[in-house]
Amino acid sequence: PVSIHTPQQEQSQFVTEGGRGGKKAKLDSAEFVRFFPAFVWAVRDFTLQLELDGQEITEDEYLENALKLKPGSSKQDQHYNLPRKCIRQFFPARKCFVFVQPAGRRDLPRLEELREDKLDSEFREQVAQFCRHVWETSKPKTLLGGHVVTGAMLGNLAVSYVNAIRSGAVPCMESAVLALAQIENSAAVGEAVAVYEEQLEWRAALPTESVQELLEVHVQCEREALWAFMARAFMDDDRRFQGELMVRPLTPEQKQELCRRNEVASSDRCMAALLELSQELDDRIGEGVYSVPGGYQRFLDDRQRMVDRYRQVPEKGVKADAALQEFLQSKEAVAQSILQTDEALTEKEKEMAAERARAEAAEREQQVLKQKEAELQQKLEDQDRSYQENLWQLETKLEDERKKLLEEQGKMMDQKLKVPEGPRVLAPETHPRLLPQPLSSFPGKGVTWPHPPPGFSHYMLRYPPSRPVSHLPVQTVCDNVVLAEPN
């Protein structure tokens, strides 16, 4: 059986006596269980057989059998049962590991020099199981409320316990924990403030579009800081440290400074955007683009386009409108100068425009006169053309009538020549178109005129007075010749 001898018994008695100096000295074992670590019993150089009543048992069953209490109330029984009772009450979860000798008898004196592969294989397997159990099942030490004890906290607890022991007092867990709580809560406040500042630097991309947006960022950073504080602080029942945290990160002065930084960042960004956008406008002013009639209106149009482009710039911040107003006021003197120049040039332009209008009116009058003269000339030419056309038509008609008359007279003459009657002469007075003229006065081209027949003194030729006989065909001339009797 396991020999739970004097050293273990003394340690168990120290544990039971350790809490008697505090306010909760009469707490039962269930209260102490919350603070005690897991119990692992390791038995080295184990040479016994894991058997009970001829049945094979495990290491844990071997431990439970060794912790069984003896019936009886004698002093010897109490001395035997006390350490076992403490282990059973204060450590409800228990584990036992047994280890055989790590090496043979000859190698035991130089265990520190042996390589791991020279150790007993069964021992190495038992050690591996032991380490695996410790790493996989061991839980971190916690305080009241489930707060995990860190290395720094454990060091502070150790200092508190040592100081109590050195002073002759019994270590009081409650007092040590309260002292540790004050230390840790103060550190938690400092850590939360650092978290707040870090989150503010990361989240608050100054400038913000509004004060409300900046305050929302503050709320998010404050929430992160509070989580960091709650993760480390414990036993802050009166909320003293939490209240300190709520006023430290953002005092009224710090809030005012944060808003001022936000406004400065917004002004800087807005002015940079305005200077960049107004560069083209300034270049045009320098080049004299607006020093012309109507230049002021052109200047206003270009300035408005610049303002529209400025309003489209994102993330200008809370000073967007104020910066724009300040910029426009700085350009007001330039705008007034452009306006005065525009008015002076416009008056001169008006005089020049009036002069141009008068010149254009005179030119239009000349064009009207020229157009009238052209129209009159066109009318005269048209009248002359119409007169010539009518004259030609009249001459043509007269010519046609003459031809018809000559044709009729020729036919009559032919008829008369065929009838043997005495010579007959058509007197001019009966025929106005028959004019007595000597035949020699109407020579024809290539025409040989014969002598008049016997008994006639000359020929009589009739022709239209408006057309010379030389223009008539020979046949026509012959057809118009008649014989005349002697005088």
C-alpha positions, 0 to 999 in steps of 0.5 A: 500500500501507499505510505502516506507518511509524515511529510505529507501529513504535515503539509495537509495539516498546514493547508487546513490551518492556513485559512483559520486567520481569515474571516472565512476560517470556517469554510468547508472543503467545498470552498477551498476546492475552488482555489486548490490546484489539480491533485496528481500523485506520482510514485517513483521506483514503483516495484509493486504489482498493480493487483488487488485481490488477485485482480489487475487494477489501474494506477488511479484505482491503486490510489483510491485504495490507498486513500481508504479510511480505517474504521475506528476513532483511536488516536492511531486511526485518526493519525492514519485517516487525517491526511487521507481525509484531507486529500479526499475532501480538498482534491475531489479530482485525483490522478496517480502515476507510477514510475519504474526505475529509470535505469538499471542498478549500474546506471542509477548513479549516473542518471544525469549523464545518460541519454534519453534512449538509454533510459528504460523504455517502460519508464520513458512511456510512463513519463510521456503519459505523465507529461501528456496528462499535465499539458492536456488536463491542467487548468490555469490557476484562478481566483475568486470569480474565475479570474486567471492568475498570471505570473505577475499576480502569482508573484505578488501573491507569493510576496504577500504570503512571504511577508505575512509569514516573516511577520509572524502572522498566518497568511490570509488569502482574502487579504492577499487577494484584496491587495492583489486586486488593487494592484491588478485593477490599477494596472488594468486601468492603465492598460485600458487607457493605453488601449483607448489611445491605440484604438483612437489612433487607429480608428479616428482617421482625422478629419471626420465629417462631423463631430457626431462621427468623432464622438461615435469613434470615441464610443467605440474606443471606450468600449474596447478599453472597457473590455480590456479593463474587464478582462484584467480587473477583478473584485472591483465590486464598488466600481471604483477603478471602473469609474476612474477609467470612465473619466481618464481617457476623455476628460473635458480638456482632452475632448476639447483638444481632440475636437481642435485636432479634428478641426485643424486636420479638416482645415489643412485638408480643405485648404490643400484641396482649394489651393490645388483646384484654384491653381487653374483659376489663378493662372487665368487671372494672371494671363488676363483671360478675364480682362475683357468685356464680359470677363467678370461673368466668365470669372464667376462661372469658372469660380463656380465650377471650382466650387462644385469640384471642391464639394465633390472632394471626399473626407474634407471634415467639419471645416469644409464650409468654413474653409470654403467661405474663408477662401472665397473671401480672400479672393473677393478683392480680385473679383472686385478688380475684375468687375471694375475692369469689365465695367470699364471695358464694357462701356468702351465696347458699347461705344464701339458697338454703336459705331459699328452699328452705324457703319453697318446701317450705312453699309446696309443702305448702300446695299439696298440702293445697289440692289434697287439699281440692279433691280431697275437695270434688270427691269430695263433689260427685261423691257428691252428684251420684251420690246425686241421680242415683240418687234421680231414677232411683228416683223415675222408676222408682216413677213408671213403676210407679205409672202402670202400676198405675193403668193396670191398675186403671183397666182393671179398674174399667172392666170392673167398671162395665160389669158390672151387679152390686151395688156393690163397694168395695175395702176399704183393708185389702185394698189398702194404696194405697187410703186413704179420704179425703173427696173435698172434701179433694182439690180439683182444678183446674177440676174439678166433683165430682158428688154420689155416686149414690143409696145411696152416702155419698161417693167413695173416692180412691186415690192414691200417698201420695208425690204430692198429688192436685192434681198428677195429671191430671183423668182420672187423678183420675177413674180413681182414684175409686170409690164407697163404700156407706153406713156 
